Amino acid sequence: MSTPSDSTQQLPQASSFQRTTVLLYGIIVYLLGIMTILWLIACNGGLLPLGTSKINTNSVVLAFLINLMLVTLFGLQHSIMARSSFKEWWTQKIPAAAERSTYVLATALALGAILWFWQPMPMKIWSVEDQLSRYFIWGLFSLGWLYLVLATFATNHFDLFGLRQAYLYWREQPYKALPFMKKWMYQFNRHPIQTGILLGIWATPYMKLDHLVLSVTFTVYILIGLAFEERDLIAKFGEQYQSYRAEVGGIIPWKWGK
């Protein structure tokens, strides 16, 4: 889990070519990030297969270990690159304005590896046959992903994906971190992006073992990642976030913020 850089970025002298390169890099990575999310949605919705590069094996254990390794690599990338110490080291190597885009790029590649190399485990876990119930479940599926998208715009969609940082760099304007906000669903849900993901990966009328493993491992990672994110948010916003945390539910909304 990660939030964009916390501090105001002071702009070093940069050529027009360098600034334009960072902007183009940000645009390309943004599009790649969106495409990877759409790929994830399509795989969870059964529009595309979950896993394209399959190993010829009948071993469920081997398939499980490969899938677990893929999620572990995703989790390590997602968590290590989110740490402030890594960001400080990394921005000595690349322009600070490209740090968030690079994080998004690495996340897209790690998630893409999951979706490409995921190994099939075709054992059926559940299958909902009632048509009305299927419509209801698909409604929850759609609601989850829509909720996620709206949550990105509740703060700043383009800041989250690194495009705002690249644009400001191109315009030779300093980047200022977003202030603490309780907008839209953030008034009653501290982590709506994660809420949307969980609803999207679990709401399916037909669950196979490989999909279940994906849902369970993602859920475990999200819970672990949020523990670190909460710590970072408390360090960043202090008592303001402590009060917000006491009033507003995390993944499951339980009380309206005041």
C-alpha positions in Angstrom: 0.0 0.0 0.0 1.2 3.5 -0.7 0.3 7.1 -0.7 2.1 9.7 -2.9 5.1 11.5 -1.5 4.3 13.4 1.6 6.4 16.5 1.2 6.6 19.5 -1.1 9.1 18.8 -3.9 11.6 21.5 -4.6 12.4 21.5 -8.3 16.0 21.2 -9.4 17.1 22.7 -12.7 15.8 20.4 -15.4 16.0 20.8 -19.2 12.9 20.9 -21.3 13.8 17.5 -22.7 14.0 16.0 -19.2 10.7 17.5 -18.1 8.9 16.4 -21.3 10.4 12.9 -20.9 9.0 12.6 -17.4 5.6 13.8 -18.5 5.5 11.3 -21.4 6.7 8.6 -19.0 3.9 9.5 -16.6 1.3 9.4 -19.3 2.4 6.0 -20.6 2.6 4.5 -17.1 -0.8 5.9 -16.2 -2.4 4.2 -19.2 -0.5 1.0 -18.4 -1.8 1.1 -14.8 -5.4 1.6 -16.0 -5.1 -1.2 -18.5 -3.8 -3.6 -15.8 -6.7 -2.7 -13.5 -9.1 -3.4 -16.4 -7.3 -6.7 -16.9 -7.8 -7.6 -13.3 -11.5 -6.8 -13.5 -11.9 -8.8 -16.7 -10.2 -11.8 -15.1 -12.3 -11.7 -12.0 -15.4 -11.2 -14.1 -14.7 -14.3 -16.3 -14.2 -12.2 -19.4 -10.6 -13.2 -19.7 -8.8 -16.3 -18.3 -7.0 -16.0 -15.0 -3.6 -17.0 -16.0 -2.4 -17.3 -19.6 1.1 -19.0 -19.3 0.3 -22.4 -17.8 2.8 -25.0 -16.6 2.0 -28.5 -17.7 1.4 -30.1 -14.3 -1.4 -31.9 -12.5 0.0 -30.9 -9.1 -2.4 -28.7 -7.2 0.3 -28.1 -4.6 2.8 -26.9 -7.3 0.2 -24.6 -8.8 -0.6 -23.2 -5.3 3.0 -22.6 -4.5 3.6 -20.7 -7.8 0.5 -18.6 -7.2 1.5 -17.9 -3.7 5.0 -16.8 -4.9 3.4 -14.4 -7.4 1.3 -12.7 -4.7 4.3 -12.6 -2.4 6.4 -10.9 -5.0 3.5 -8.4 -5.6 3.2 -7.8 -1.9 7.0 -7.2 -1.5 7.1 -4.8 -4.4 4.0 -3.0 -3.2 5.2 -2.7 0.4 8.9 -2.0 0.0 8.4 0.8 -2.6 5.8 2.4 -0.4 8.2 2.9 2.5 9.5 6.4 3.0 13.1 5.2 3.4 12.9 3.6 -0.1 11.4 6.7 -1.6 14.2 8.8 -0.2 16.8 6.5 -1.6 15.0 6.1 -5.0 14.5 9.8 -5.6 18.3 10.2 -5.5 18.4 8.0 -8.6 15.4 9.4 -10.5 13.5 12.8 -10.6 11.2 13.0 -7.6 8.4 13.8 -10.0 8.8 10.3 -11.6 8.8 8.4 -8.2 5.0 7.8 -8.1 4.9 6.8 -11.8 7.7 4.3 -11.2 5.7 2.9 -8.3 2.6 2.5 -10.5 4.7 0.9 -13.2 6.2 -1.6 -10.9 2.8 -2.4 -9.4 1.3 -2.8 -12.9 4.1 -5.2 -13.9 3.8 -7.2 -10.6 0.0 -7.4 -11.0 0.4 -8.3 -14.7 2.7 -11.1 -13.7 0.0 -12.5 -11.4 -2.6 -12.3 -14.1 -0.3 -13.8 -16.8 1.4 -16.6 -14.8 -1.4 -17.6 -12.5 -1.7 -21.4 -12.5 -5.2 -23.0 -12.9 -6.7 -24.9 -10.0 -10.1 -25.8 -11.6 -11.8 -27.4 -8.5 -15.2 -25.8 -8.1 -15.8 -24.2 -4.7 -19.3 -22.8 -5.3 -21.7 -22.2 -8.2 -24.8 -20.1 -7.9 -27.4 -21.3 -10.3 -30.4 -19.1 -9.4 -30.6 -16.4 -12.1 -31.8 -13.6 -9.7 -29.1 -14.4 -7.2 -26.5 -14.3 -10.0 -27.7 -10.8 -11.1 -27.4 -9.7 -7.5 -23.9 -11.0 -7.2 -22.8 -9.4 -10.4 -24.3 -6.2 -9.2 -22.1 -6.4 -6.1 -19.1 -7.1 -8.4 -19.8 -4.0 -10.5 -20.5 -1.9 -7.4 -17.1 -2.9 -5.9 -15.1 -1.8 -8.9 -17.1 1.3 -9.4 -16.6 2.2 -5.8 -12.9 1.8 -6.2 -12.8 4.1 -9.2 -14.9 6.8 -7.5 -12.6 6.5 -4.4 -9.6 7.4 -6.5 -11.4 10.6 -7.6 -12.5 11.4 -4.0 -8.9 12.5 -3.3 -7.0 13.1 -6.5 -7.1 10.3 -9.2 -4.2 11.7 -11.1 -2.0 12.3 -8.0 -2.6 8.7 -7.0 -1.3 7.4 -10.4 1.6 9.9 -10.6 0.3 11.9 -13.5 -0.2 15.1 -11.4 3.4 15.0 -10.3 4.7 14.6 -13.8 2.5 17.4 -15.1 3.6 19.8 -12.4 7.2 18.9 -13.1 6.7 19.6 -16.8 5.1 23.0 -15.9 8.1 23.7 -13.6 5.7 24.0 -10.7 6.6 22.6 -7.2 4.6 19.5 -6.1 2.6 20.0 -2.9 1.2 17.0 -1.1 -2.6 16.8 -0.8 -4.1 17.9 2.5 -6.0 15.5 4.7 -9.6 15.2 3.3 -12.8 13.5 4.3 -14.7 13.7 1.0 -17.4 11.5 -0.5 -17.1 8.0 0.9 -14.1 8.9 3.0 -16.7 10.4 5.4 -17.7 6.9 6.4 -15.0 4.6 5.0 -11.3 5.2 5.7 -10.1 2.7 3.0 -12.7 2.7 0.2 -10.2 1.6 -2.5 -9.5 -1.6 -0.5 -13.2 -2.0 0.2 -13.9 -1.9 -3.5 -11.1 -4.4 -4.4 -12.4 -6.9 -1.8 -15.9 -6.6 -3.0 -14.8 -7.0 -6.6 -12.6 -10.1 -6.0 -15.1 -11.9 -3.8 -18.4 -11.2 -5.5 -18.7 -14.0 -8.1 -21.4 -16.5 -8.7 -18.9 -19.1 -9.7 -15.8 -19.6 -7.6 -13.0 -22.0 -8.6 -10.0 -22.9 -6.3 -7.6 -20.7 -8.2 -9.9 -17.7 -7.9 -10.4 -18.5 -4.2 -6.6 -18.6 -3.6 -6.3 -15.2 -5.4 -9.1 -13.7 -3.2 -7.7 -15.1 0.0 -4.1 -14.1 -0.6 -5.1 -10.6 -1.7 -7.3 -10.2 1.3 -4.5 -11.2 3.6 -2.1 -8.9 1.9 -4.6 -6.0 2.1 -5.1 -6.5 5.8 -1.3 -6.6 6.4 -0.7 -3.6 4.1 -3.4 -1.5 5.8 -1.7 -2.0 9.2 1.5 -0.4 7.8 -0.5 2.3 6.0 -2.4 3.2 9.2 0.9 3.6 10.9 2.2 5.9 8.1 -1.0 8.0 8.2 -0.8 8.5 11.9 2.8 9.6 11.6 1.9 12.0 8.8 -1.4 13.5 10.1 -1.1 12.9 13.9 -4.0 13.6 16.1 -6.2 14.6 13.1 -6.0 11.1 11.8 -6.3 9.5 15.2 -9.7 11.3 15.7 -10.8 10.3 12.2 -9.8 6.7 12.9 -11.9 6.7 16.0 -14.9 8.0 14.2 -14.9 6.2 10.8 -14.7 2.5 9.9 -11.8 1.1 8.0 -12.6 -1.5 5.3 -16.2 -2.0 6.6 -18.0 1.3 7.2 -19.5 1.3 10.7 -20.0 4.9 11.6 -20.4 8.2 9.8 -17.6 10.6 10.3 -18.5 13.7 12.2 
